[in-house]
Amino acid sequence: MFNVSAVAWIWNYDLSVGIVTSARSAAVSVLRMDMKNMREYVGWLYYQYLLITGIYVLEPWEQSIFNTLLFTMVAMVIYTSYVFVPIHVRLALEFFSELVRGQPESTVALMNSR
């Protein structure tokens, strides 16, 4: 039979001595696992991209041309959205704020009322 107090003392001793090394090795192994899972997830996303767009049937040089054109168009859309959307939002807010406030009286109407 095992002596419970001896096993508990050995367990506590092992934990107190090796806590830094075990915590560090555990963190490193978790990080490696996370990086492995992340790499697998990105690979899965790329595989889905190939299947959805249908470019898996193209040759590598055709895939690179297709990807270059696609990413260029996406970059242009993002850039134009960054440049022009704030201007249009500001103009729309000005337009709708004038509708809510109502029309100001004209100076001609003010002069005729005297």
C-alpha positions, 0 to 999 in steps of 0.5 A, a space after each residue: 500500500 502507498 503511504 498517502 502522506 509520502 505521495 503528497 509530499 513527493 507531489 508537492 516537492 515535484 511541483 515546487 521544484 519544477 513549477 517554473 520549468 513545467 509552466 514554461 514547457 507547458 506554455 511552449 507546448 500550448 503555443 506550438 499547438 496553437 500555431 499548429 492549429 492556426 497553420 492548419 486552419 489557414 491551410 483549410 481556409 486556403 483550400 476552401 478558397 481554391 474550391 469555391 473559386 474553382 481555381 484548383 483546376 488552373 495551372 500554377 501560373 494561371 492561379 498566380 495571375 488570377 490571384 494577382 487580379 483578384 487581390 488588386 481589385 480587392 485592394 482598389 475597393 478597400 482604398 476607394 472605400 477608405 477615401 470616398 465613403 467618409 465624404 459621402 457619409 458626411 454629405 448624407 449627414 448634412 443633408 438629413 440634418 437639414 431635413 430634420 431642422 427644417 428650412 430656414 426662412 428666406 430673407 425676402 419673406 422677412 423683409 416683406 413682413 415688415 
